[in-house]
Amino acid sequence: HEHRHDVVDLDPFGTTIPFADAAFRSGREYVCVTATDTAPLCGAHFESGVRSYGAVPRNTEFHAEMGLRVLLSALVRTAARYDVAATPVLSHVSSHYVRTYLRVDGGARAADARIGDLGYVDHCQRCLWREADRTLIADPTMTCPNCGQSTWTAGPLWLGPAHDAAFVERVAANVPESFGTAAKARDLLATIAGELDEPTHYDQHRLYKRWGEPNIAMDDFLDLLREAGFETSRTHYGGTTFKTDADVTEIADAVR
């Protein structure tokens, strides 16, 4: 923390949080973070997640995104303590780790703006309804407005964009052909660049299982949502995961 560097890259064993303060005090341009403790981040090890990240994680069907947004929330809050605005420009969850690249800018006002993108997600495990609210004061929805089931609340989470599409596209254009995983990297980056800026994702197979119906082809499913007037995109979390601005009731009405 006594030296300044253009880029600081954290890749420790387990949680990155013990090193985050020093990273944001020394990083001039970017702070890059890899977290391998996905169970605490995703809520599978609940108490550990609360202790390490100062947030309430929940083990949901969008657990990979939950882990990413718990991590981003902790990093954004850590940076803000030093009047530093940390903005995610590229993030992904691959294998058993979470990886994010954050651009850092100085200034209390910019840091305040990043804090404004924190909030809470209410989630129903029965019908998969969810709602995000940008706020620092939790006001949980205790009962699902769709099915009446008791709901879970997670947060504070990062609810802003997890990537900058233009930055991701520039990265993809600069992946060297000599990399053995160049094609795989470009495919991943192309999917990330096209993801909607929604704080949760759905799993098509999980929805159809809840409905008690056989699922249809993924492309046909997404086309039906678009024809109904909703934005939608695939995600890098899996072949049947997608993001949309439709709620769970609107999804059902559009595709069934």
Salt bridges, closest charged atoms under 4 A:
ASP6 OD1 - ARG28 NH1 3.69
ASP9 OD1 - ARG99 NH1 2.94
ASP21 OD2 - ARG81 NH2 3.07
GLU61 OE1 - HIS123 NE2 2.97
GLU61 OE2 - ARG130 NH2 2.29
GLU65 OE2 - ARG69 NE 2.98
GLU65 OE1 - HIS201 ND1 3.12
GLU65 OE2 - LYS243 NZ 2.79
ASP105 OD2 - ARG103 NE 3.41
ASP117 OD1 - ARG134 NE 3.03
GLU177 OE2 - ARG186 NH2 3.08
GLU195 OE2 - HIS236 ND1 2.66
GLU195 OE1 - LYS243 NZ 3.84
GLU213 OE2 - ARG256 NH2 2.76
ASP219 OD1 - ARG234 NH2 2.78
ASP223 OD1 - ARG226 NH1 3.40
